[in-house]
């Protein structure tokens, strides 16, 4: 029996084995980026590119893709009048986005002044 274990038996303390469970923060962040954030950003980027290609230049300048959550594409629009114009063509745009970006699983476009 080692001297350390003998001392712990004599004093009544348990000798715990230390498990080295340290993880490098960089490794955790890399895994997070590769497995979670990067795929979502790739999808968002592809939807944003398709959005900008589908809209006429006049409307494109007044809107920007914000995020995708639970199949809903959130688009920021700088004026209620442009929201109205986008609402008129949103069903066609949604259909085309679903065709071009099936990995996004889009079901709805939400237009928000912002």
Secondary structure, 3 states (H helix, E strand, C coil): CCHHHHHHHHHCCCCCCCCCCCCCHHHHHHHHHHHHHHHHHHHHHHHHHHHHHHCCHHHHCCEEEEEEECCEEEEEECCHHHHHHHHHHHHHHHHHHHHHCHHHCCCEEEEEEC
